[in-house]
Amino acid sequence: MKGFLRILFFLIIVVGIASPFGAGFLIENHYNDMITNLNKAYTGEIVFTGKFQRGFMSSTATTTIVNSKGVPLETLQQELRHGPVIFDFKGWLNSSTYMPRGYGLAMIDTQLTGKLGQKLTTIYAEKPAYNISTMVAFNGDLATTFINYPLTTQVGVGILKWQGVNGSVNIDKAVTNITGSMLMPSLEYSEQVQPGADTETLQITNFKIDFNKLMSDDSDMLNISLDAFKILNKTSEELGLSNITLMFNKKIINKIEGAELKTTFSKLKIAHHDVGPFLLGVKTNNINSAAMLATLQDPTTLAAASNKMPPKIPSDQLVAMLITKPMLDADMKITMPEGNIDYTGHIEAGGPNVVKVDAALIIPTIKMSQKIQINSKIVTKLLTHYMEEQVLKNEKMYFINNKTSTITNPWTMTPVQLRSMAEKLTADIINVLKTKQYIIEQNDVISTDVEFANSILTINGVQHTKEDLDQLRIIMEVKPPVAEPVAPSPVLEKTP
């Protein structure tokens, strides 16, 4: 029995001594596998390369990250302390040296030595700027925590007060799932634009990001929240945005993409006017993202964009986008001092029968529905402002085109006349739209319900033709007021 115990004790010592060295071999294999899996996950976007130097109690690695064009993005210098029991050596006489930091294959400390790392070193004036620590679990999963330390420094003519960032990233060994979160508690930037002027301050509070990337179906989840975004001066709040959220989900199955975006805020304050709550949701389905990307990268599309012209989509790419029957849903709700704006809409087009670009095939597949409800005061206010803008635009164009005319510019009027004309035009247009049932007004709310299906357009249950829409455009045109010609100057006879 004693002989057995001595052998067992000897084996424990051997294993204890050999464990860090054996862990080094496992860590090297995991490191190389991780580089390979990261390159598979980000094919065509980012390239990772790594160099591993194995040691007994610890190892080192250099990881470089470049984009698809080979431009360096960052370099990571990493020190790996081997497990299974991980210590942080701070001197033989320091008691913390003998306190385990954790249990796993390794603990990795990372230093950024590329452009970002150099920039942080400069900003923090050689003081510690961050800490990045990664625990490698026995199964090869990675759990990283990072901290960017607070800083107060001068930026331009202003002062930046930065409360830092902390967060985490988790990656499984096979890089099939990446999750993470980041929190920025506070950022404040103040500057005095001109001597003697008020100091303006930008404040951002509790900016948080959560994300999840699942490689199996190329899905992404991104949640962003912000407690407050403010621009202040000494006497007032110029801009305030409260309780902002943004949620984005994307999933690609067999190269067909579905995505959803939702954004909200509780209040927006601009120049003493409050807007909110606000909600916007957009959802897409059956999107051929590969065909859409090919269209955006097509030379003819790029040329049209550079010339500010509508893009002409190549026929094969248009068919590829339509054959999957893409759909778009949207909903929006805004609360304003005058009342609410509510909108819901759906549109879809295409399908398996759209095998070529032919209006006879495409138009019957288009389905659209839109429901809008807006407080009457908002409609009147927006339409009146639009009419004023059209009058001012026409006044400028008339002056440019008729500089030598003897007729007074018919669009020139005083502010009171301009407002009176815009209000009359608005009232006339609203009455015509109600008479023709393009809009319905009830309880100070203007609503309209538009449907298009089977090549038939209906507005509030009434069928309309293309000619009706042409008349609708005429209704919205702003015509010049009648102007009297300027009498010609009398011709004086010459005295003999």
C-alpha positions, 0 to 999 in steps of 0.5 A: 500500500505504501508503495502504491501511495509513493507511486501515486504521489510521484505521478501527481508531482510529475503531472503537476510539473508537466501540466503547464508544458502540456497545456502549452501544446494544447494552447498552440493547437487551439490558437492555430485552430482559432486563426483558421476558424476566424478566417473561415468566418470572415472570408472576404472581409478580414484576414487573420495571421498568427505566430505562436512561440511556445514556452514552459510556463508561458508562451507568446503570440503575435496576431495581425489583422488586415482587411481584404485589400491587405491594409493593416488594421491592428497587431496584437502582442499576446502573453499566454500564462499556462494552466491548469492553475493560472498564477500572476507572478508579481515577485517571490515575496509577493503573496498575490503571486501564489493566489490563483487568478483562474483555472483553464488552459491559459490566461492571455494578456493582450497589448495593441501595438498597431495604429490603434495602440499607438494612438491610445498611447499618445492620447494617454501620455504613456499612462495605462490606457486599457486592459485586455484579458482572455481566459481560455477554457479547457474546451478551447472557448474564449472569454475576453474582458476589456477596460478602457480607463477614464480620461480628461484631456484637451481636444481642439479648443475644448475639454473631453471628460471620458469615463472609459469603456468596459465590455466582454466578448465570448467566442467558442472554439469553432467560432460558430457563435460570437457574443459581446457587450460594451458599456460607455458610462459617460462622455462630455465635451465642452468648448467655447466657440468664440471668446466671450460666447457661451460654452457649449457642452455635448453629453452622452450617458450610458451608451451600451451595445450588445451583439450576437453573431451566429455563423451557422445561418450568418445571423446578426443581432445588435442592440444599442441603447443610450440614456441621453444625448444632449447639447447644452449651453449656459442658459438652455438645452439646444438638443435633447434625446432621451432613452434611445434604443436601436435593435437590428436582427439579420439572418441569411439562409441559402443566401436569402436574407431577412432583417429587422430594425427597430428604433425608439426614443422617449423624447426629442427636444429641439429649440424648446419643442418636444417630440416623442415618444417615437417608434420606427420599425422596418422588416424585410424578407426574402432579400437576395443580398448577393444580387443586391450587392452585385447591383450596387457594385455594378459599373453602370450603377456606380456611374449613375450614382456618381452622376446623381441619376437613377440606377439602371439595374441589369436585367439578370440582377433585377430578375435575381432580386425579384424571383425570391419575392422580396417583402418590406414592412414598416410601421411608425408612430410619432407623438408631437405637441399638435397630435400623433402621426401613425403609419403602417405599410407593406409592399411585396413584388416578384415571385418564381414566375418572374423569369424575365424583365417584363411589366406584364409579369412583374406588375401583377405580382406587386402588392402594396398597402399603406395606412396613414393617420395624422392629426389635422393640425400637423397636415395643415402646418406641413402643407402650409410650409410646403406651399411657402417653400414653393412660392419662394422657389418660384420667385427665385426661378422667375427672377433668374428667367425674366431679368429683363421683363417689364412685368413685376415678379408675380411671386414677390409678396410680403411675409403676410401675403405669403402666409395668407396665400399659403394658408388659402392654397392649403385649405383649397387642396385639403377640401379638394382631397376630401371631396375626391375621397383621397383623404378622410377627416374625422375627429381632427384626424386625417387618414388615408388607406391605399391598396394596390393588388391585381394591378388595381389601385384603391384609395379609401375603397375607391378605385383609381386610374393613372389619369386620376393620379395625374390630376392629383399631381395637378392639384398639388401644383402651386400656380402664380397669382395674377399680376398686372403688367407694368405700364410702359414709361411715357416717351418724351418728345424732343424739343426742336 
